[in-house]
């Protein structure tokens, strides 16, 4: 059996779009068949039916009304699917044979532009990654089809750099070569939740330079690398192929160098909760949540971009800071500015809709109303004198000609649909005015006829109606049929409770009215297209004004936050010092009651105060303190005031954090493995201009292994001449406090704790000196562990400490540190046992020791349980090796 002609047509279209769900237009519905239907019915909760297709079995089928397609498309896009929309390309009434159909658009997660389903204050990026294995150069390109942004960069191939850069944009779709290594692809999939689209290598090999030059006036192929051209050209080609449009609003080619912005790796972005909280993965609880008081969607997106890419150029940072200061010092102008911005719609995305030919008349009115507010914004800006605000005032285009065009042409309350008329104002087009006059008078004539017929027939319920099948008709209920004059009307239709009639005069007027109405609808649509096309020519001007407005909105938001939260203007320096007086965590202080947050100071540099070693119990505030330093630096480098009494901020090039780790079971990585990978990444990529935050390095393994690693990391950071960067190092290994005075730059700090009988109070204050207690059991008590467990833990702790002191074995890692530095300083080759014996009498009693006694007992038990007669030689060798290893660790 052969497929039916319609199903053959479907299969031909589907063949070219195998990776998409095909929306196949049949009448008033988009239908899906076979596997597409099964997927759509499951994801959209639609009824799965069937249709005869010419085969033995019916084709699985489900459908949706075409006028409601947007909501269904949005739901599928959010689940990561692509949709190919196949429309009827001719009027079915005029078609000979099967209706001609074709793909008018492919909607993908990265090219989706429906503002109903997009976050207002967040860009929807599509990314492209191209790696040239010959040159070892990688290129990255990012575009937002809804706003017209198009940014790119290239760099020598480095996995961490690529992942960090992609995480900055959080794209919803990433284009990659199909030859990409499985290892790299898996690492990207582990981190990014967006969809991945593989493109054949030939897709990148095509001629793309001319395409880029045609699209972007500011692009010249000779100025960019082959990797950039291939990457950007392929992304542009993909956008054109999916949108079936050249998209004039994507008109500015923007190349940037990664080193021109503060680098924050993906892990640090998550740990610092810059744009979303770690626990809930939403805006509330993030730094963005605190500082985003923008009044426009454009400003919200711009502020997010500022946070994702803080500046490292001192002059540009200070220009923003000066502007924020001037706005915050002029409260009256600030309030006026805020009110003016409130009434400005999303010009960037409206321009995108104009360019993609999907804008309606109501949205053009939104644009008009927004443009109407620009002169007011410009007038307010004229009162400011800082360099950046003055530049914005001078370059803000009021777009008056566009406003005049829209005000003259588009009705104040137009129809949403473009094919129903009611779009164009009276006086803009004489032909439209004439047709509207005919239409209006015709309806007046109909109303007059209805009244006169009621008078003649004495039938008060007589009415003149209209439908698309019969046109205009006179309707009389059956109860009044005896009143109809004989021969006056021509019977047209019989209903259950009424009769419908026509007259020659009524039909004649119908032709005039309907002819005028059809012409009017077509003419209004045509004139609307002319108006839209005239505006599209001015896309570049509108985008420039939108960008200035978004930046004004950001500065206004930062000024408001500074006033409301009592922030100070930081001093930006190119020295190596970060000095903060009474600094606060911007997010935590907003989440607790006013006045409860304890502020703290910091003085850190690349010299004597290079590495601050912070000790103290859990829950005391070490991590909060470290995070607040990083957030204050980030805020300063986007041009924001900061939560402190005073601040002097040295410009950092990179910020790294290793705060908190979790098992990555899906990829077989333990807490410790994740921790070591993060530390490795930091040590390989940090520079002497970086800021590093390390929390509990080494805690994921045994005490001695962890202590050794932590100690070695400190040495490496402080002694490596290429590194020696500002570092905050929180630890529970109190033995590391001995490093102050032995390693240049290490300074001890701790969290102040007040003991009250069996309880402790965290004072949240960072003070000089090292902590000598962990307060583990006290913290467990605060966490709510059962009293029985706490009591038993205290007994075990006392027992272990007593035995430790009695046996006076192993001088502990504290002595190991002294011993190691004796070796380094004296260059002696003494055995560790002799050094421990020599120093053992000098030991100070410690409050909390390890569990070596328990380990020792377990080792003895394991040795006595060995069944040597039932072991192979290899088993015996392995067991002996294990015993020796364990014995060494608890000596």
N, C-alpha and C positions, 0 to 999 in steps of 0.2 A: 504493500500500500504506500502511496505517496502522500507527502504533506499537502495540505490545502494551500492555495496561492497566498493567502494572508499569512499562514504560518511559515511558508517559505520566505516571505519578506522578513518576518520576524527573525528567522534563523540567520539570514544574510546580515542583518544589522548586528545581531548578537555576536556573530563571529569576530567582528572588529572591536568589540568591547567586552571581552571575556571576563575581565576583572571588575566589571560594573554590574550593578542591578539595573536592568533595562526597564524603564518606564515607557511602555508602548501605547501610544494614544489610539484608542478606539472610541469614537464618538465623544461622550462626555466623561470618559474614564481613562486613566492610565492603568493598563493591565500588565501583569507579570506572569510569566509562564515557567514551567519546569522547576529547576533548582532555585531560580530567583523567586518564584512564587512561594516555595517552601521557606526560604529565608525571611522574606517579607512578612509572611503570615505569622511566623514565630516572633520576629522582632517587633512587629507593629500590632500584634494580637488581632489579625484579620482572619476571616473565615476562608479556609482553603477549599476551593471548589475545583471543577474540572471543565474542560472544553474539548469538543471533538476537533482533532487536528489532522485527521487523515491517517493516523496510525491506529494499531489495534486498540491501544489503551488511550483513554482521554488524557490530555495534557493537564497537569496540576496548574491551577490558575487562582489568582486573587487580584483585586483591583481597588483603586481609590478614586474618588471624584477629582477631576483635574483642577477644579477651583479651590480644592483644599490640599493640593499637593505640597505646598510649602511646609506645612506642619509635619507631614510624614517624612519629607526629605530631611528636615532638621533632626528628627529623631534618629534616622538612619545614619546621618553624618556624625552625630554624637557617639554612635556606636562604632565608628571607624569605617563605614562602607562608602563606596563611590556609586553615584547614580548617573546613568546616561539617559537623557530625556529625548525620546523619539517622538516628534510631532508630525501631524498631518500637514503637508506642505501645499496642499490644494484643497479647494472647497469640495467636499464629498458630493454635493449636488451637481457639480460640473465635471467631476472626474469620469473618465472613460475607463472602465475596468477597476482594478484595485487602486485605492487612493495612494498617491505618492507620499512616502514618509522619509524622514531623515533626522539625524541627531542635530539638535540645535544647541545643546550645551551638555557638558559633563561636570557634575558637581562633585568635588572631592573635599575631604576635611580641610585641606590647605587653601582651597580656592573658594570656599563658601563665603558668601557676602550678605546673606539675609540678616539684617540687623536685629530682627526679632529673636534670633537664636544665638547671636554673638554677644559676648560680654561688652558692655558699652565702654568700660575703662581698660580694656585689654585688647591688644592687637591679635589678629589671627594670622600667624606667619606660616608660610610654606618655605622650606629650606631645600637647598641642593648641596650635596657634598661631592666633590670631584677630587680624586687622588691620582696623580701621575706617578706611576711606579718607576718610570725612567728617571725623572728629575727629583723624586721624593718630595714633591711640593703638593700641598693640598689646598684647595680653594673652597670657600664657603660663600653661599649667596642666600639672602633672606628677603622675601617679599610679602607684602600684605596687599592682596588684591582689592580689599575693601577700601583702603586709604591711598594706595598708590606708592607706598614705600618700597624702595629697592636698594638694599645694602649688600656689600660684599667685602671680602678680605681674603688674603692668601698667606700661607705660612709654611715653613718646612714641616713635613709630616711629624706630628707628635700626638699620640693618642689623648693625653691629658688636655692638651690645648684645644683639640677638636671638640672633645666632650664638654669642656668648660664653655666654649664659645656657643655651642648649640644650646646648652642649658640657659644661657643668657636670654635667648629668644623664645625658648619653650615652644617650638613649632608644632603644629597639629599634623603636619605631613612632612616627610623627609624623602627627597629624591636621591637615589644612590645608584651606582653602577652595579650591574648584575654580577660583575666579577669581584665585588668587594669580598674580603676574607670573612669567613663564617665567624671567626673569633671577634673581629671588630663589630660585625653586625649584631652578634649576641650581646656584646658589651653595651652597644647603643640601645638595644631593646630592653636591657636590664634597667637603664636609666630613664629612657624617654617613653612616654605612653602614647605618643602620636603614631599615626600609620606610616608605613614605609612603602615606597613605590620604587621597584627596581626597573631601571632603564637599560636597554641593550647598549653595549659599548659604542655601537655605530651611532646612537642617538647623540653622543658627545662629540663624535668625529665630524658631524655635519658642518656646513658653512654657517657659522653663527655671527661672525663679525659684522657683516652687512646688516643682519637683522637688528643687532644692538645699535648700530649707527643710525638706522632708520627710526628706532624707537626713542632713542635718547639724543637730544641735541648736544649734550655736554660729553658725549662718549666719542673718543677717538681710539680706534683699535691699537694704534702704535704705542699708546701710553700704558698698555696693560699686558700682563703675562698671558701666555697661551692657556694656562690653567684657569685664570679668571675668565677669559673669553669663552672657553668651553663650558665652564660651570654656569656662568650668568646666561650665556646663550641658550643652554639647554633648559634652564628654568623658564626663561622667557618663552621659548618654543612650547613648553608644556602648558604654560598659562594660556597662550594663544589657542592651542589645540583644544583645550578643555572649555574655554570661554567662548570660542568661535568669534573672537573680536580682537581688534588691535589694542584696545584699552588706552586711550589717549592720556588718562590721568597717571599712568605709570610712565613718567617722563623725565625723572631725575635719577641719573646713575650716581650712586653714592659709594665711593670706595673709602675704607678706613683701615688704619693700621691697628692691630690688636694692642700694641704697646702704648697707644695714645690714650688709653682708658685704664682705670684701676681694674686689675684682674681679680675676680672672686671666683674660685673654682666652684663647681656644682655642689659639692659636699658642704662647702662653707655657706653657700646661699641657703641651703636647707637648714643647717645648724643655727645660723644667725636669724633665720625666719625673716628674711628681708621683704619678700612680697606675699608669702603665705605661711601660716603657722605650721609647725612640725606635726602636731597631733591631729588637727582637724583638716589640714590642707585647704584652708580658706583664708580670706584676707584678714578677718578679725584675728587679732593677736600678733600681727606682723608689723614691721616698721612702716610699711606702706599704709596700713590702717591708721596709724597715728598721724602721719604727716599729710595724708591725702584729704584736703579740704577744698579740692577743686570744684568749680561750678559748671564745668563743661566736660563732656565725654572726651573731647580732644585733649584737654588739660590733664585729665586722669591718665590717659595713655602716655602722654608726654612725661608726666612725673614718674610713672612706672619705668619708662626708658631711662630717665635720669638715674634712678636707683639701680637699674641693671648695668649702667655704664657710667659710674662716677668719673669725674675728670681727674687728670693729673697735671693739667696745665695751671700753674699758680695764678696767672693773670686772669684766665677765664673763670676760675673759682671765685676770685675776689670781685669780679664784675657782678656775678650773681649775688654774692654776699652784700655788696654795696646796694644793690637794687632792693633786696629783701629789707635791708636796714631802712632805706628811704621810704619804702611803702609802709613799714611798720611804724615809722615816726610820723606819718601823715594819716591819722586814723580817719579823718573825714573823707579824703580822696580814696582811701582804701575801701571804705564802706560803699562809696559810689561805684567803684570799680567792681566790687563783688556783685552789686545789684545789676549792673549792666551785663556782666558775664552770664548771669543766671538765665537770661532770655536768649542766649545764643545756642542754636542746635548744633548737631554734629556736621559741620561744613565739610570735613574731610570725607566722610562716608557718603554724604549727599553728592559730592563731586564725583565719587566713585560710581554712584548709581547713574549720574548723568552720562558719564563716559561709557558705561556698559549698556546704555539705552534702556535701563530698567526703572528709571525714575517716573513717578506719577505727578499729577498736578498738585496734589496736597503737599508733597515733599518739596516741590518748587516754591510753594508758599512758605514752608519752613525755612528754606534758603533765603527768601526775600525778607522774612521777619528777622533772621539772623543778621543779614547785611544791614538792616535798618539800625541795628545797635552798634555797628562798627564806628560811626562818627562820634558817638557818645564815649566809647572806649578811647578813641584817639584824643578827644578833647581832654579826658582825665589824664592821659599820658603826657600831655603838653605841660603839666604842672611839675613833672619830675625832671631831674637834672643829671642823674648818674648816667654813665656812658651807655650801658645796655638799654635802659629805659628810653633814653633819648634816641638811640638807634631804632628801637621799636616804633616810637612815635613817628619818626621821619620816614620809615619804610612801610608803615601800615596803610595799605590801599583800601580806601573806603568803598570801592566797587559800586559807585553811585550809578553808573550806566547800566549795570546789571539789575540793580534795584528798580530803576525806572522802567526797564523793559518788562520785568516781571510784574510790576505794579500795574502797568497798562494792559498787559495781555491776559493774565491768569485770574479767573474768578476768585473772590475771597473764600468762597466755600464750594469748591469744585467737586465733581464726581471723582470717586477713587479709580474707577475703571476708565480707561482711555477710549473705550469703544462704545460709550453710552452718551456722548455729548456732554453738555453742561461743563465746559472747560474754559472757554474764552470770554473775556469781558466785552460788553457792548462798547462800540467805538473803536476797537482795535482793528477790525476787518469788516469792510462794508458789505461784502457778500454774506458773511455770517449774520450781520445785523438784518439784512433783507430776508434771509431764510427764517430767522427767529421771529420776524414780524409776521410772515406768512403763517408760521406754525402757531403763533399766539392768536392771530385773528381767526385762524381755522378752528381753533378750540373754542373761541368765543362764539363762532357761528354754530358749532355743535351744541353748546350750552343754550343758545337762543332757540335752536330748533327743538331741543328737548322741552323747553318751556311752552313753546307755541303748540306743539303736538299734545301736550297735556291739556291745554285750554280747549283745543278743537275736539279732542276725544273725551274730555272729562275724566280721563284715567290718571289719577294723581300719582300712582305708583309707576307709571311709564318711565322708562329710562333708556338713555342711549349708552351702550357699552362698546368695548373694543376687545378683540383678541387677535392673535397673530394668524389664526386660521381663516376667520371670516371677515376680519377688518371691523368696521363700525356697523352696529346693528341696533334696531329698536326692539326692546324686550317688554312683553306684556304678560302678566301672570294669568294663569288659566281662569281664575275667578273673574277676570275682567275682559275675557275674550268677546263676550257679547256686546261690549261697548266699542269694539274696533269697527270703524266705518268700512263698509264693503268696497273692495276695489282700491282702497287707499294705500295699502302696503303689499309688498311681495313677500310671501312666506319663505324663510331661509332655513330655519332649524326648529325642531320640536324637542323640548325638554320635558322632564317629568312634571314640572309645575309651571312651565311658561312656554311661550312661543316667541321666536325671534324673527324679525322682519327687516327688509331693506327697502329703500326707495331710490330711484335714479338720481335724484338730487344729492342724497346722502353718499352714494357711491362716487359721484363726481367730485364732491368735496373731499372725500377720503383720498382720492388719487392726488389731489393738490397737497393735502396735509402730510400724507405719508411720503410723498415725493420730496417735499421740503424737509421732513424730519430725517430721512435717510441721507439726503445731500448734506444736511446740517451736521450730522454725526461724522460723516466722512471728512467734511471740510474742517470741522473743529479739530479732529485728530491730526489732519495734515498741517494745520497752522500750529498746533501744539508741538509737532515734530520740528517745525521751522524754529520756533522759540527755543526749544531744547538744544538744537544744533548751534544756534547763535551763542548760547551760553557756554556750550562745550568748547568753543574756540578760546574762551577765557579761563580754561581750567587752571593753567599755570598761575595766573593772578590770584584766583580764589585759594589755591593751595598755599601760596606764600602768606596771604592774610591769615589763613587758618593756622599756620605754623606760629606766626607771631602771637595770635590770640591765645593759643595753647600755652606758649611760654609765659605770657603775661599771667595767665591763670595759675601756672605753677608757682611763679614768684609770689603772687597774691596768697596762694595757699600756704607757702612756707612762712610768709609774714604773719598770717593769722595764727599758725601753730606756734610761732615764736612768742607771740603776745600772750596767747592763752596758757601756755605751759611754762612761761618764765625761762625761756632759753636765752643763751648769750651768743654774741657774735664771736666766732673763733678767729684767732689770728693764724693765718696760713704762712708757713715757713718752708724753706728748702733745706733747713738744718736737719739734724737727726733726732730732735727731741719731740716727744709728745708729753705735754704738761697739762693736766686737767685738774682743776680745783672744784671739789664738790660735784663730781660727775654723777649722773643718774642714768638708769636704764630707761630709755624712752617708752618702751612698751610696758614693762613691769610696773612702773609708777602709775600708768593709766589703768592697770588692772586691779590695783589695790586702793584702799581708802586714801584720800588726800592727806599728805603729811606723814604717812607711815614709811615711805621709802627712805632708807639710810644712804646718804650720798657718800662717795669716796673719792680720794685723790689718786693721782698717778703721776709719776715722773720716770719716764723710760726713754732710753737713747741707745746709741750703738757703742757707748763707751763703758763707763763705770756702772751704769744701770741698764745693761743690755738685756739680761734675762732675769725676770722677777719670778722667784720660786715661791709659790703660794701654797701653804699647808693649812690644814684645818679639817674639821669633820664634814661629812656629807650633810647636805641641806643647810649649810651655814652661809652660802652665798658666793662661793668661789666662781662657779660657772656664770652666774649672773654678772659678777664683777668683770670677768673677762669679756663676755659678750658685749657689755655696755661700752667698753673701750673701743671694740671694733665698730660698733654701730655709730658711736660718736665720730669716729674717723670717716666712715662712709657718709654720714650726714654732712660733715664739713666739706667733703670733696664733691658733693652735688650742689654745694652753695647754700646749704641750710644752716640756720642757727642751731646750737646744740644744747642738750640738757646739762648744764653746768653753770657754776658761778663765773669761772674764767677758763679759757682753753687756748692753748697754743698747739697747733697741729702741724706736724711735719708731713708733707705730702708722701703718701705710700704708693708704691707701684702695684703691690699684690697683697691680698689678705688671705691667709690660710687658717683653717681651724681643724682641730681634731678633738671634738667635744661630743662625747656620747657615741656609742657604736652598738650595732645590733647584728645578730646572726643573719647572714644571707644564705638561708638554708637552700633556697631554690637553686643557687649556683654552687652549693657545697662549700661555702665559706663561713668559718666560725667568727665569733666576735673578735678574737685575737687576729685572725687573718685580715679581716676588714680594717682593723686598727693599724696593722703593720703596712697595709697597702696605702692607707691614707698618709701615714708618717713618711713612707718612702716617697710618695708624690710630693710632699711638702719639701723634703730635704733636697730633692732633685730640681725643683723649680723655683724655690725662693731665692731672693737676692738681698743685698744689704740694705735695700730700700723697702723691704717687705715687713709686714706685721704678722707674727705667728701666734696662735693661741693653741696650746697643747694641754689637754685635761686628762690626767690619769694614764699617761703613756705606760704601757707594760702591765696593766692590771689584768689583762686577759689570760695571763699564763702564771706559772708558779712564782712565788715571791722572789727567789733569787734571779730567775730569768728576767722577770719584769723589772726588778731593780737595776740589773746590769744594763738592760736595754735603755731604760730611762736615763741612767747615768751617762751612757755612751752618747745618746742623742744630745744631751746638754753639752757635753764636751765638743761634739761636732759643730753645733750651732755657734758656740762661743769661740772656738779655736780656728775654724775654717775661715781663712781670710776672704774668700769669695762670698761668704754668708754673713756671719756676725750681724744678724738683723734683730730688731726689737722683738722680744719674745716674752709671752706670759706662760708660765709652766706651773700648772696646778698638780699636786701629787699627794698621795697618802704615805709615800715612802719618806718618813721623817728623817731617815738616815741621810737623805740627799741634802739636808740643810747644812751638813758639814762641808759642802762644796763652796759655800761663801768663804772668800779669802783664799781658796785654793785654785779657783778658776776665775780669771778676770771677768768682771761684768755680772757675775751671779750675785743677786741680792735676795735675802730671805724676807718674805712677808707672810702673814698668817691672818686668819679670821678670828677676831676677838670673841671669846666665849666666856660666859659667866656661869660658875657652878653654884647651885643652890641645893644643899643636901644631896638627894639622889637624882636631882634634875639638872638640866643645863638650859641656858638661855642663849640663843644666837644673837649677838649684838650687831651682826652684819657689817662690822667695821674692819677694814683692812689696815693692819698695823705692821710696823717693822718687827722682824724677828720670826723665828720658826716655831711651829706648834710641836709639843712633845707628847700629845695624846690624840687618839683617834676618836674617842667617845662613841665607839661603835655600838655598844650595848645601850647607851643613853639615846642614841638616834633611833635604834630599834624600838625603844620604849615609846618615843614620840610617834613612831609609825604605827603603833597599836598592836605589837606582838603580844601574845598571851603572857600573863604574869608568870606562869609556870615555866615557859620557855626562857624568859628573861632571867629568872632566878637561877635556873640551871646553867645558863650561859655565864652568869657571874661566877658561879662555883667552879666551872671548868676553867675560866680565865684565871682565877686566883690560884688554882691548882697548877696550871701551866707556868705561871709566873714564879711560883714558889720553887717548883722543880728546876726551872731554868736558872734561878739564882743559886740554888743549892749545888747543882752539878757544875755550874759555872763553865759549861762547855761553850763552844763557838762564840767568839766575841761578837758575833752578829755582823750584819752588813755595815753597821756603824763603824766597827773596827776594820772591816774589810776596806772601807773607804780610806781610813787613815793609813792602812797598810799599803794600799795601792799608791797613794800619793807619797809615802815614804820611799817606795820603790822608784817612783819617777824622780823624786827630788834627790835621793842619795845614789840612785842608779845601782843599788845593791841587788844581789841575787839570792836573798834569803828565802827559805821555804815559808809558805803561808802559816804552817803549824807553829813554827818558832816565833813568828811575829805575833800570832794570837796569844801564845803562852806568855810572851813578854808584856803584852798590853792588857791581858785579862784582869789582873788585880785592879786596874785603873777604871774598870767598868762602873758606870753610874747605874743604879737600879732603873729599869725602864718599866713603864706602866703596862704596855701591851706588847706581847711577844708572839712569835709564830707558833705553829703547831708541830714542831719537830719531834716532840715527845710522842705524840700520837703516831706520826709517820714512822718513828723508830720501832714502836711496838708492832705496827702493822708489818714492817719489814721482817722482824724476827719471826712473826707468825707465818708469813709467806715462806720463809726459808725452811721452817720446821715442817711445813706441809708438802715440801717437794718430794715427789715419788721418783727417785733417781733411776730405779730399776725399769720403769716403764717409759723412759724418755729416750729419744734418738740422740745421737751425738750432736746433731744440729740444734735440737731442742735444748739440750743441756748447755751448749755454747750460748744460745740466745738468752737463756734464763740467767746464766752467770753474768753476762753483759748487763742485763737489766738490774741485777742485784748491786753490781758495782756502781752503776749510774745512780741508783736511788740512795746508796750509802754515801756517795760523795755529796749529794744534795742536802743531807741532814747531819753531816759531821758537826 
